[in-house]
Amino acid sequence: MSANSTYLQMFSTITGSGELRLELIEKPMPTPGPDQVVVKIEATPINPSDQGVMFGRADISAAQSSGAGNSRVLTAPVPSQGMPAMKARVDQALAVGNEGAGTVVATGDSELAKSLAGKVVAVMGGGMYAQYRCVDAAACLPLSEGQSAKDGASCFVNPLTALSMIETMKMEGHTALVHTAAASNLGQMLVRICQADGVELVNIVRKEEQAALLRSMGAKYVVDSSSGNFMAALTDAIHATGATLAFDATGGGTLASDILACMEAAAARTPGAYSIYGSVKHKQVYLYGNLDVSATVLQRAYGMAWGVGGWLLPNFLAKAGMEVAMRLRARVVRELKTTFASHYTNELSLAEALDADTVRQYYGKHTGEKFLICPQK
């Protein structure tokens, strides 16, 4: 255990006056309970899902930093129209960071807790943008020999999401997938999983260079939404694969509706009895991200056998059960440096993650860019 009596942790507050305040707060070093461990956090990624808590509805283009080092504070205005959505969290200091990895430096007295002493573990427990974190021993995923904290920092959110998409497909009776924002770290993992598991995958990207990246990985069906023939190309790919399930990371706009329309058009190519209610095969799009914060627009041109809904990893794992969750976690560890390898654009200290210019870089959520916080840096 560290000789330090305190540690630093990042907290986000939205004040009643309409200001975001992101800062490092000194906390007393935790003492683990019987079934708990203290992890010295060495690496923790900045995922899009983290930024919702970090920034809320703040205008990051107007963000400013004050102070230096560990005393640095990031502030940004929250537009008045965004404050109603923030009502439940006003004036509350929220710990941020969904997942991370590090070394167990103290344990409780239970057999499971003591078995983790000195091990490098990955954790998905919230509040991970911290130098130390006290968590339940059962929440830890021990890494294998030769796997570092940086290797394991992102082994929950993206890997388990990608694997759970395949599980959802099987559970709901679909046979192929459509995925948007497909050149992201998660999207690249999904390409590798589908290749290994023999699942047909249609990848939707926004730029030709992203399409080229996926094709270089061996992706068979890649469609560029910025091209003039997007709808025709997407319909061709869906017809070829038979995909009737899609996962959309953008959330807003017409993309979900466009995907359903192309699924309906693809189904119409197969001869069958005409029905004014469209194809009988159910078509489903799950929104699992919010890269586009505008309204989700549905232009209902795809019969009546369709659905659009939200999809969240913790909810799926709770529904799937412990046996499925443990099977997926075991696969992640086995393939951590291959299928589930993550690549980072930059590594930041906790204080550097509060620099306004740096925040604007990672807030952009550019495809292929991923930032890692190293709290011990």
C-alpha positions as CSV (number, residue, x, y, z in Angstrom):
1,M,0.0,0.0,0.0
2,S,1.2,3.5,-0.8
3,A,2.5,5.5,2.2
4,N,0.4,8.4,1.0
5,S,-2.5,9.3,3.2
6,T,-4.4,11.0,0.4
7,Y,-4.9,10.6,-3.4
8,L,-6.4,12.7,-6.2
9,Q,-9.7,12.0,-8.0
10,M,-11.5,13.9,-10.8
11,F,-14.9,15.2,-10.2
12,S,-17.5,17.0,-12.4
13,T,-20.0,19.5,-11.1
14,I,-22.7,21.5,-12.9
15,T,-23.7,24.4,-10.8
16,G,-27.1,25.9,-10.4
17,S,-25.8,29.1,-12.1
18,G,-25.1,27.1,-15.3
19,E,-21.3,26.4,-15.1
20,L,-19.4,23.1,-15.5
21,R,-16.5,22.7,-13.1
22,L,-14.1,19.8,-13.7
23,E,-11.4,19.4,-11.0
24,L,-9.1,17.2,-9.0
25,I,-10.1,16.7,-5.3
26,E,-7.9,15.3,-2.6
27,K,-9.5,12.3,-0.9
28,P,-8.4,10.2,2.1
29,M,-6.7,6.9,1.1
30,P,-9.4,4.2,1.3
31,T,-9.3,1.1,3.5
32,P,-10.7,-2.0,1.9
33,G,-13.6,-3.9,3.4
34,P,-13.4,-7.7,3.7
35,D,-14.4,-8.3,0.1
36,Q,-12.7,-5.3,-1.4
37,V,-9.3,-4.3,-2.8
38,V,-7.5,-1.1,-3.4
39,V,-6.2,-0.7,-7.0
40,K,-3.4,1.8,-7.8
41,I,-4.9,3.1,-11.1
42,E,-2.2,3.2,-13.8
43,A,-4.3,3.6,-17.0
44,T,-7.9,4.6,-17.7
45,P,-9.3,5.6,-21.2
46,I,-11.6,8.5,-22.1
47,N,-14.6,6.9,-23.8
48,P,-17.5,8.7,-25.3
49,S,-19.6,7.3,-22.5
50,D,-17.3,8.9,-20.0
51,Q,-17.8,12.4,-21.5
52,G,-21.5,12.5,-20.8
53,V,-20.8,12.7,-17.1
54,M,-17.6,14.7,-17.5
55,F,-19.2,17.6,-19.5
56,G,-23.0,17.2,-19.4
57,R,-24.5,19.8,-21.8
58,A,-21.6,22.3,-21.4
59,D,-20.3,24.3,-24.3
60,I,-16.8,22.9,-24.6
61,S,-15.8,25.4,-27.3
62,A,-16.0,28.1,-24.6
63,A,-14.1,26.0,-22.0
64,Q,-11.3,27.6,-20.0
65,S,-8.6,26.3,-17.6
66,S,-7.3,28.1,-14.6
67,G,-4.6,27.2,-12.1
68,A,-1.6,24.9,-12.7
69,G,-0.7,21.3,-12.0
70,N,-3.0,19.4,-9.8
71,S,-4.8,22.7,-8.9
72,R,-6.0,23.1,-12.5
73,V,-9.7,23.6,-12.9
74,L,-11.7,23.4,-16.2
75,T,-14.8,25.5,-16.4
76,A,-17.3,25.9,-19.2
77,P,-20.8,27.5,-19.6
78,V,-23.9,25.3,-19.8
79,P,-26.4,26.9,-22.2
80,S,-29.7,27.7,-20.6
81,Q,-31.5,25.3,-22.9
82,G,-29.3,22.5,-21.6
83,M,-29.9,23.0,-17.9
84,P,-33.3,21.2,-17.7
85,A,-31.6,18.0,-18.7
86,M,-29.0,18.5,-16.0
87,K,-31.5,19.1,-13.2
88,A,-30.9,15.8,-11.4
89,R,-27.2,16.4,-11.0
90,V,-27.0,20.2,-10.3
91,D,-24.4,21.1,-7.6
92,Q,-23.4,17.4,-7.1
93,A,-19.7,16.5,-7.5
94,L,-19.8,13.3,-9.7
95,A,-16.8,11.0,-9.9
96,V,-15.9,10.2,-13.5
97,G,-14.3,7.4,-15.5
98,N,-16.0,4.1,-16.2
99,E,-13.1,1.7,-16.5
100,G,-9.3,1.3,-16.0
101,A,-6.6,-0.9,-14.8
102,G,-3.7,-1.0,-12.3
103,T,-2.1,-3.0,-9.5
104,V,-3.8,-4.3,-6.4
105,V,-1.9,-2.7,-3.4
106,A,-4.2,-3.6,-0.5
107,T,-6.9,-6.2,0.1
108,G,-9.6,-7.2,2.5
109,D,-9.6,-10.5,4.4
110,S,-11.8,-12.6,2.1
111,E,-10.2,-15.4,0.1
112,L,-11.0,-13.7,-3.2
113,A,-9.7,-10.4,-2.2
114,K,-6.4,-11.8,-0.8
115,S,-5.9,-13.8,-4.0
116,L,-5.6,-10.6,-6.0
117,A,-2.8,-9.1,-3.9
118,G,-0.1,-7.6,-6.2
119,K,-1.9,-8.6,-9.4
120,V,-2.6,-6.3,-12.4
121,V,-6.3,-6.1,-12.8
122,A,-8.9,-4.4,-15.0
123,V,-11.9,-2.8,-13.3
124,M,-15.2,-1.4,-14.5
125,G,-16.5,0.4,-11.4
126,G,-16.9,4.1,-12.1
127,G,-14.8,6.9,-10.6
128,M,-11.7,5.5,-12.3
129,Y,-10.1,8.9,-13.1
130,A,-8.2,8.6,-9.8
131,Q,-4.8,7.6,-8.5
132,Y,-6.4,4.9,-6.3
133,R,-9.8,3.2,-6.3
134,C,-11.4,0.9,-3.7
135,V,-13.6,-1.7,-5.5
136,D,-15.3,-5.1,-4.8
137,A,-12.9,-7.9,-5.5
138,A,-15.5,-9.5,-7.7
139,A,-15.5,-6.5,-10.0
140,C,-11.8,-7.1,-10.9
141,L,-10.6,-8.9,-14.0
142,P,-7.1,-10.3,-13.4
143,L,-4.9,-9.9,-16.4
144,S,-2.5,-12.6,-17.7
145,E,1.2,-12.7,-17.3
146,G,2.8,-10.1,-19.6
147,Q,-0.3,-8.0,-19.9
148,S,0.1,-4.5,-18.6
149,A,-2.3,-2.0,-17.1
150,K,-2.2,-0.1,-20.5
151,D,-3.1,-3.3,-22.3
152,G,-6.1,-3.9,-20.0
153,A,-7.3,-0.3,-19.5
154,S,-10.0,-0.6,-22.2
155,C,-10.9,-4.2,-21.8
156,F,-14.5,-3.7,-20.6
157,V,-16.5,-1.0,-22.4
158,N,-15.4,-1.6,-26.1
159,P,-14.5,-5.3,-26.0
160,L,-17.6,-6.4,-24.1
161,T,-19.8,-4.1,-26.1
162,A,-18.6,-5.6,-29.4
163,L,-19.0,-9.2,-28.1
164,S,-22.4,-8.4,-26.7
165,M,-23.6,-7.2,-30.1
166,I,-22.9,-10.7,-31.4
167,E,-24.6,-12.2,-28.4
168,T,-27.7,-10.0,-29.0
169,M,-27.7,-11.0,-32.6
170,K,-27.8,-14.7,-31.7
171,M,-30.4,-14.3,-28.9
172,E,-32.8,-12.4,-31.1
173,G,-32.5,-14.7,-34.1
174,H,-30.6,-12.5,-36.5
175,T,-27.7,-13.8,-38.6
176,A,-25.7,-10.7,-39.7
177,L,-25.0,-7.1,-38.5
178,V,-24.8,-3.5,-39.6
179,H,-22.6,-1.2,-37.5
180,T,-22.1,2.5,-37.8
181,A,-19.0,4.6,-36.8
182,A,-17.3,1.4,-37.9
183,A,-13.7,2.6,-38.1
184,S,-13.6,3.4,-34.3
185,N,-11.6,1.3,-31.9
186,L,-14.8,-0.6,-31.1
187,G,-15.6,-1.0,-34.8
188,Q,-12.2,-2.5,-35.6
189,M,-12.7,-5.0,-32.7
190,L,-16.0,-5.9,-34.2
191,V,-14.5,-6.5,-37.6
192,R,-11.9,-8.9,-36.1
193,I,-14.6,-10.7,-34.0
194,C,-16.9,-11.2,-37.0
195,Q,-14.0,-12.5,-39.1
196,A,-13.0,-15.0,-36.4
197,D,-16.6,-16.1,-35.7
198,G,-17.8,-16.2,-39.3
199,V,-20.4,-13.5,-38.9
200,E,-21.3,-11.2,-41.9
201,L,-20.8,-7.6,-41.0
202,V,-21.8,-4.4,-42.9
203,N,-19.6,-1.5,-41.8
204,I,-20.8,2.1,-42.2
205,V,-18.1,4.9,-42.1
206,R,-18.1,8.6,-42.9
207,K,-14.9,9.0,-44.9
208,E,-13.1,7.2,-47.7
209,E,-9.9,6.9,-45.6
210,Q,-11.9,5.1,-42.9
211,A,-13.3,2.8,-45.5
212,A,-9.7,2.1,-46.8
213,L,-8.6,1.3,-43.2
214,L,-11.3,-1.3,-42.8
215,R,-10.7,-2.8,-46.2
216,S,-7.0,-3.1,-45.3
217,M,-8.1,-5.2,-42.3
218,G,-10.1,-7.5,-44.6
219,A,-13.5,-6.1,-44.1
220,K,-15.7,-7.3,-47.0
221,Y,-18.7,-4.9,-46.8
222,V,-17.8,-1.2,-46.2
223,V,-20.1,1.6,-47.1
224,D,-19.3,5.4,-47.0
225,S,-22.3,7.4,-45.8
226,S,-20.8,10.6,-47.4
227,S,-20.8,9.1,-50.9
228,G,-23.5,9.9,-53.4
229,N,-24.6,6.2,-53.8
230,F,-24.7,5.5,-50.1
231,M,-28.3,4.1,-50.0
232,A,-27.8,1.9,-53.0
233,A,-24.5,0.6,-51.8
234,L,-26.0,-0.1,-48.3
235,T,-28.9,-1.9,-49.8
236,D,-26.6,-4.1,-51.9
237,A,-24.5,-4.9,-48.8
238,I,-27.5,-5.7,-46.7
239,H,-29.0,-7.9,-49.4
240,A,-25.7,-9.8,-49.7
241,T,-25.4,-10.4,-46.0
242,G,-29.0,-10.7,-45.0
243,A,-28.5,-8.3,-42.1
244,T,-31.6,-7.4,-40.2
245,L,-30.0,-6.0,-37.0
246,A,-28.0,-2.8,-36.7
247,F,-26.1,-1.0,-33.9
248,D,-25.9,2.8,-34.4
249,A,-23.4,4.8,-32.5
250,T,-24.5,8.2,-33.9
251,G,-28.1,8.2,-32.4
252,G,-29.4,11.4,-34.0
253,G,-30.4,12.3,-37.5
254,T,-31.8,9.9,-40.1
255,L,-29.2,7.2,-40.2
256,A,-31.2,4.6,-38.2
257,S,-34.2,5.3,-40.5
258,D,-32.0,5.0,-43.6
259,I,-30.7,1.6,-42.4
260,L,-34.2,0.3,-41.9
261,A,-35.2,1.6,-45.4
262,C,-32.3,-0.2,-46.9
263,M,-33.2,-3.4,-45.0
264,E,-36.7,-3.2,-46.4
265,A,-35.5,-2.5,-49.9
266,A,-33.1,-5.5,-49.7
267,A,-36.0,-7.7,-48.5
268,A,-38.1,-6.6,-51.4
269,R,-35.5,-8.1,-53.8
270,T,-36.5,-11.6,-52.6
271,P,-39.7,-12.8,-54.5
272,G,-42.7,-13.2,-52.2
273,A,-46.3,-12.4,-51.6
274,Y,-46.9,-8.6,-51.7
275,S,-48.2,-7.0,-48.5
276,I,-49.0,-3.4,-47.8
277,Y,-47.4,-3.9,-44.4
278,G,-44.0,-4.6,-45.9
279,S,-41.6,-7.5,-45.3
280,V,-42.5,-9.9,-42.5
281,K,-38.9,-10.3,-41.3
282,H,-38.3,-8.1,-38.2
283,K,-35.8,-5.3,-38.7
284,Q,-34.1,-3.8,-35.6
285,V,-31.8,-0.9,-35.1
286,Y,-30.3,-0.3,-31.6
287,L,-29.0,3.1,-30.7
288,Y,-26.0,2.6,-28.4
289,G,-24.3,5.9,-28.7
290,N,-25.0,9.6,-29.0
291,L,-22.3,11.0,-31.4
292,D,-25.1,13.1,-33.0
293,V,-27.1,14.8,-30.3
294,S,-29.8,16.0,-32.7
295,A,-33.3,14.3,-32.7
296,T,-33.6,10.8,-34.1
297,V,-35.7,11.1,-37.2
298,L,-37.8,8.2,-38.5
299,Q,-39.1,8.4,-42.0
300,R,-41.4,5.3,-41.9
301,A,-40.9,3.7,-45.3
302,Y,-40.2,0.2,-44.1
303,G,-43.4,-1.6,-43.4
304,M,-44.5,-2.5,-39.9
305,A,-42.0,-5.2,-38.9
306,W,-39.3,-3.0,-37.4
307,G,-38.1,-1.5,-34.2
308,V,-35.7,1.2,-32.9
309,G,-34.6,1.1,-29.3
310,G,-31.8,2.0,-26.9
311,W,-29.1,-0.6,-26.1
312,L,-26.7,-0.3,-23.1
313,L,-24.0,-2.8,-22.2
314,P,-24.8,-3.1,-18.4
315,N,-28.4,-3.7,-19.2
316,F,-27.6,-6.4,-21.7
317,L,-25.2,-8.2,-19.3
318,A,-27.7,-8.1,-16.5
319,K,-30.3,-9.7,-18.9
320,A,-27.8,-12.3,-20.3
321,G,-26.7,-13.5,-16.9
322,M,-23.4,-14.2,-15.1
323,E,-22.5,-17.3,-17.2
324,V,-22.5,-15.3,-20.4
325,A,-20.7,-12.3,-18.8
326,M,-17.9,-14.5,-17.5
327,R,-17.5,-16.3,-20.8
328,L,-17.2,-12.9,-22.6
329,R,-14.7,-11.6,-20.0
330,A,-12.6,-14.7,-20.3
331,R,-12.4,-14.3,-24.1
332,V,-11.3,-10.6,-23.7
333,V,-8.4,-11.7,-21.5
334,R,-7.3,-14.4,-23.9
335,E,-7.3,-12.1,-26.9
336,L,-6.4,-8.8,-25.2
337,K,-3.3,-8.1,-27.4
338,T,-4.9,-9.3,-30.6
339,T,-8.7,-9.0,-31.2
340,F,-9.2,-6.5,-28.4
341,A,-6.0,-4.4,-28.7
342,S,-6.6,-0.7,-28.2
343,H,-4.4,2.1,-29.7
344,Y,-4.1,5.5,-28.1
345,T,-3.6,9.0,-29.7
346,N,-2.1,10.4,-26.5
347,E,-1.4,9.7,-22.8
348,L,-2.3,12.3,-20.3
349,S,-1.9,12.9,-16.6
350,L,-5.0,13.8,-14.6
351,A,-4.0,17.5,-14.6
352,E,-3.3,17.4,-18.4
353,A,-6.8,16.0,-19.0
354,L,-8.1,19.3,-17.6
355,D,-6.3,21.5,-20.0
356,A,-8.9,23.3,-22.1
357,D,-7.1,22.9,-25.5
358,T,-6.5,19.2,-24.8
359,V,-10.1,18.7,-23.7
360,R,-11.3,20.1,-27.0
361,Q,-9.1,17.5,-28.8
362,Y,-10.6,14.5,-27.1
363,Y,-14.1,16.0,-26.9
364,G,-14.2,16.0,-30.7
365,K,-14.6,12.2,-30.6
366,H,-12.8,11.8,-33.9
367,T,-13.0,8.3,-35.3
368,G,-9.7,6.4,-34.7
369,E,-8.6,8.8,-31.9
370,K,-8.6,7.6,-28.3
371,F,-6.9,9.2,-25.3
372,L,-5.6,7.5,-22.2
373,I,-5.3,9.0,-18.7
374,C,-2.3,7.7,-16.7
375,P,-3.1,8.9,-13.1
376,Q,0.4,8.1,-11.8
377,K,2.0,10.3,-14.5
